[in-house]
Amino acid sequence: MSLSETQQRVDRWIGQYKEGYFSPLTNLARLTEEVGELAREINHRFGEKPKKHEEPAGSLALELADILFVVVCLANSQGIDLDQAFDAMMAKVSARDADRWTRKER
């Protein structure tokens, strides 16, 4: 599924609710919360703070999907085409890092 298709899917889902998209500041707060949940899960798995035995196992995949959902909501609410934005970002980093010495031989 392309980012555009993902954006359309989220827009159809949001469209069934009269409230529509949250404001950009609310979505930013939601994004911060979701990134915090991902950080907590990564810290439990790879850091020095293991989960308590009674805590259920978390899912990195679902935490990343939560972040993606909020990013898509924010992009949709601002009329941003994420396929175009991602292509522009990849062109930027490709040009910037064209001579990076750690590049793998192909």
N, C-alpha and C positions, 0 to 999 in steps of 0.2 A: 504494500500500500504506500503510495507517495504521501508526502507531507500535505499536498493539496487535498488528496482524498481524506486524509486524517482530519484536516481542517473542516472539510465539508461534513464529515461524520459527526464531529463535535458540534458543529453549528446546527445540524438537524436535531441533535439531542437537546442542546440548550434551547432551541426554538420551541420546544413543547412547553416551556415554562414562561409565564407572562413576565417574570422579573428580568429575564434575559441574562446578559453577562454582568458580572460584578464590575465595579469601577477598577481602573488600573491600580490604584493604591490597595484596594482590597485583594486583587489578584497578586500583587507583589507580596502582600502579607501572607497569602496562602502559599505562594511559591517558597517563601522563606520557611514556613512551617514544614512543607514537604521536603525541602533540602535538609532541614534539621532531622527529620525522620530517617532520611537516607544516611546522614552522618552517624546517627545513633546506631543504625543497623551495621554499618561498616565498622564502627568502633567495637561493637560486640563481636563481630566476626574476626577482625584483623588487629584490633587495638588491645589495649590493656584493661578493658572493662567488659568482662564476659557477662552474658545475661544471667539472671538468677534462674535457678532450676525450674521455678514455677512459671517463668515467662515463656510464652509460645515462640517458636521460631519465626523469624521475619522473612521477608522476601525482597531481595535486592531488585528483582525484576519489577515487582509491583510498586516499590518505592520510586523507581525510575519512571515507570508508567504514570504514576501520580504527578511527577514533575512535568513530564511531557504534556499531560492533559492541561495543567495550569498554563504552561507556556503557550499551548495552542489556543486556549481561551483568551489569553492576553493578546496574542497576535490577531485573532479573529476580531476582538473588540476594537482593535486599532486599524483594521483593514490591511494587515501585513500579510503578504504572500510568502509563506515560509520556504517554499521551493526556491523562489527567486532570492530571498535573503540568504538561504543556505548556500546556493550556488555562488553568490557574491562573496560570502565569507570564505568558501573554499578557494576561490580565485585569489583572495587576499593572502591567505596563509600559504598557498602554493607559491606565489611570487615571493613572499617574504622569506620562506624557508627553502627556496630553490637550491641554494648552495650549502645547506646544512651538512656538516661533516658526518653526522651519524646516519645519513641516509643509507638504506639497504640497497645493495645491487640487485637489479632485476634480471 
